[in-house]
Amino acid sequence: MLLLGHVGITCGTALAVEAVLLRRMQGPDYPRGLAARLRQATAMLARRVDLRLLAVASLLPDIIDKPLGMLLLADVYGTGRLFCHALIFPVALALAGMALWHWRGIRWMLILAYGSGLHLVLDGMWRTPATLFWPVTRIATRAESTGDWLARLLQELLTNPSAYVSEIVGAIILLPLVCAILKGTGPVRFLRSGTVEVH
């Protein structure tokens, strides 16, 4: 899965959770139209979570592993799915995040754990248990040429349904959020604050 799929589906699941919480809180006052529900859930999520951090969290395993495995350790691994694509990574973030939240009321580490954990699910890491269960197992060393990674990425995006369908779904999910940013908050203010004003 690529950028739009990870960011869009991660934000979409967070919005779905907010919508469920909103429905429980408001009961019969829950708005009827889909657009109104989406606006309220987006506003509620934006108050609780820095959406910039949520986007980074959805890509965090790739942000760390791709440069590591395809540039620094390319002659050994030749892959962008290494240590941060292991189950221990989001679990460690979640444990540290729960401690920070319990003692200091800080939740940013929990957001990183959520995004990283969902990243592993969306990448289907259960299909590569040697990576998923590292350090109990050993990550396979399969050095291959990484020089043409952009061409391979483009070919996969154009020919592999699991790649292009997830990107389309992610883009569709992100569209209302992008519209809310452009119409309400404005891109510059969003980049500075990470919040969204929904009108």
N, C-alpha and C positions, 0 to 999 in steps of 0.2 A: 504494500500500500504506500501511496505517495502523500505529498503534502496536503492537498485539499481533503483527501479522504480522512487522514488522521485528525486534522484540525476540525473539519466539519462534523464528523461523527462524534468526536469527543465533546464538542460544544453542544451538539444535538442531544446526547445522552444527559448532559448536565441540565439542559433546558427541560428535558422530559421529567427529570427528578424534581426540578423546581415547579413544573406544572402540577405534578401530583401533590406536592406539599401545599401549593397554593389552593388547590381544590379542597384539601382537607381543612385548611385554615378558614377559607371563606364559606364553605358549605353552600347554602342556597344563593349566596351573593356572587358565586363564581360566574364570571362573564360567559355569555352564550356563544358568541362568534369566535371562530378559530383565530382571526386576526387579533381580536381583543385579548384572548387567552395568551397568544404568543407574545404580544406586547407586554402584558403583565409579568409573564414568566421571565422574559428577557430583562425587564427592569429589576425584578427580584434577584435574578442571578447576578446582574451587574452590581447590585448593592453588596452582595455577599462575597463575590469573587473578582479578583483582578483578571479581566479577560485576556490581557496580554500574557499573564503568567499561565493561564489555562492553555493558550495556544502553544507556548514554549513547552509546557509539560507534555502536551500531546506528541511532541516531536523529540523530547529529551533523549530517549535511547539512541535515535539516529544522530542527533547533534553530537553526541559523545562517540558512539561506535563507528560511524562512517569515516570520519577523519582518522580515527585510530586504526581501523582494520583495512582501509583502502589507501591510506597514505603512509602513516607511520609504521604499521606492521603489515604492509601489503605483501612483502615477500614471504611472510609466514602464514597469514590468514587469507588475504584476498577477498574478504567479505565485510559488509557493513553491519553484520549482526554478531556482536561479541558479548562482552561482559554485562553491558547494560540491557541486553535482550534476555538476560537470565532472570529467573523468578526472584532471586535474592535482591535484585536492585529495587523494584517497587516495594518489596516487603521491608527492606531496610529503611527506605524513605517513609513508609507508613508508620513503622515503629518509632522512628525519630520524630515524625510529624505528630503522632499521638502524645508523645512526651512533651513536645513544645506546646501543643494546644492545651494539655492538662496543666502544665506549670506556668505558662506565660500567656495563654490565650492567643497564640500565634498559629495561623492555619496555612501559611504558604507552603510548608513542606507537605502537608496533606494533599494540596492541589497537585504538587509534583508527583506524589505517589499515585494519585488517581489517574492523571494523564499518562504516566509511564506504564501503569498496570494495564490500562485500556490499550495502549500502544502494542503491548505484547499479544493481547487477545486479537487485535485487528491484523497483526502480522501473522497470526496462526502459528505461534512459536511452539505449540504442542507437536507440530510436525517435525521439529528438530530438537528432540529431547536432550541431545548432548549439549546444546547451547542453553536450553531452558533450565536445566538442572545443574549448571555449573555453579559452584566448584565441586559438587559431588561427582559430576561427570567431567570429562575432558573435552573442550571445544575442539572440533576437528580442524586440523591444519590442512588447508587445501589452497595453497597459493596459486593464484591465476592472474592473468594480466588485467590490470585495472585501468589501463590507458584508454580503452574504448567504453568506459562505463556510461558516458552520456549517450552514445549511440545505442547501447543495450537498453538503457532506461527509456529512451524514446521509442524503440521497437516494442518493448513490453507495454508501454502506454497505448500504442496504436493497435497491438494485436492480441493482448491478453485481457479478456473480459473482466477478470478479477481486479485488474489495474484500472482500466478506464471506467468501469461501472462504479467503483468506489470513489473515484475522483468526481464523477458526475453527481453522485449522491451527496458527497461532501460539499460540493459547490452549491447544490440546491439548498442544503441545510444552512449554509453560511449566508445565502442571499438576503434573507430578512435582517440578519444582524448587520451586514454591510450597509443595507439601506438605512437602518436605524442610525448607524454611525454617520453616514453621509448627510442624512436629513436632520438629525438631532444634534449629536455631540460635535461632529466634525472630525475629520481624520487627525488633524494636528492635536486637538484636545484629547482625543482618544489615546493617541500614542503617548501623551504626557501623563494621563491619569489612569487609563485602563478601564474606565467606567463608560457606561452608555446611558444617555438620557433618552427615554422613550416618551414620545408625546402622543 
